[in-house]
Amino acid sequence: MKRMLMALSVALLLPAASTAHGPAARYTSLTRQFAEFHDATAAMPEKDRVALFRQRFDALFPGFYEPADGQSEAQFQTNVAKSLSGFDAIRADYEKVERDFPVAYAAGIRHFRARFPGFKPVLPVWFVHSLGRMDGGTRTLRGKTYMIFGADVIARIHRDGTIGPFLDHELFHVENGQWFADCKPDTTIWCSLWQEGGATYAASVMNPGADDHMLMLDLPTPIRGAVDAQWPLALCTLKRDLDKSDQPTYASYFYGGGPDQTFPKRWGYYLGYRLMQRIGKRHSLAEIDHMGHAAARAEIDRELGAMIAEAGGCPSASS
C-alpha cells in the first residue's frame, strides 16, 4: 500500500492530461486520475482517504475540489466520501463517457461553429469527476473562469442522445459571455434568466424539433406542466423577484431550491426559455447573443409585461 500511494502521489502531481481533436477541441482531463485514486486508496480508512483526496486534487485543480458556495467543510467531505464509495456503481458508464467525450466535444465544436463561425473556446476547458455537482458549466475559481464538464453527471443524464444539445447550451454560455457579462457584484434573477434562458433557447434553435428532454427541461422532474398549471402565478412571482440576488431565491429558480417552494426545481430555465422564444420572434440568435445588459433587461421587461397582461395581470400590491 505504501508503494502504491507513493506511485499515486507521483502520478497525480504530473500535469493533467490534455486531449485534442484539433486545437479548438483541446481540454484538460482529470477523469483518469480520479479512477486511479479510487483504486489505489480503496483499502484506506474513509477519513484518511478523503483527506488525501483533498490534498491531491486541490493541487491538480485549485479551487474546484473544495466546498461549494453554501457548503460546509463537513458536507464537502461527505460528498467526497460518497463519490469515492459510489464510483464502482457508475464506473462502466463513466468510462464510456471518458472514451466518447473527445469525439463528442470535437463534433460539438463543429456543430456550434455552423451557427457561430467565429466561435473560439476562449475559456480553459476541464473534464473531471465533479463529485456529482454538474454535467457542465462555467465556474469562476480563485479569480479565473473555466468551462468544466463533469463526466460523472454526464454519465448519469446524457446517455440517450442529449449530449449534442447539452454541448450547444454550454458553448453558448462561452460565446455569449464575450458580450453579456455576469451581473456584479451579485447575480440577479433577471441576469441569470437571460443567460440560462438564452442558452436553452440557443440549443433549441440549433437542434430543430428538440423536446423538453433534449433541452434539459425535465431535470430532475418535468418542469413545463407544473409551471403551466399555475402560469399567472409563475409570471407574477418572477416579476416580483427579478431584481433579487440572495442565494435562497437564486437557488429556487436555478438549483434545487427549498422543500416547500411552489414550483419545480430549475424552473427558472423554463421561464427564461419561454421569454427568449418570444424575444426570438423579433431578434435573430446572433442579435440576442450580442445584446448588453441594458438591451437585455429592456427585452425581458417588455416580454414579461406582455405575458402577464395576456395571463390576466397580477394582483396589486395593496390588495
Protein Blocks (a to p, Z undefined) as FASTA:
>chain_A
ZZmmmmmmmmmmpccddddehjklgccdfklmmmmmmmmmmmpcfklmmmmmmmmmmmmm
ghjlccdehiafklmmmmmmmmmmmmmmmmmmmmmmmmmmmmmmmmmmmmmmmmmmmbcc
fbccddddehhmagbdcddeehiacddddfklmmmmmmnoplmmmmmmmmmmmmmmmmmc
cddfbdcfklmmmmmmmmmmmmmmmmghiafklnopabfbdfklmmmmmmmmmmmmmmmm
mmgcbfklmmmmmmnopfkbfbdehklmmmmmmmmmmmmmmpcfklmmmpcfklmmmmmm
mmmmmmmmmnnpaadfkZZ
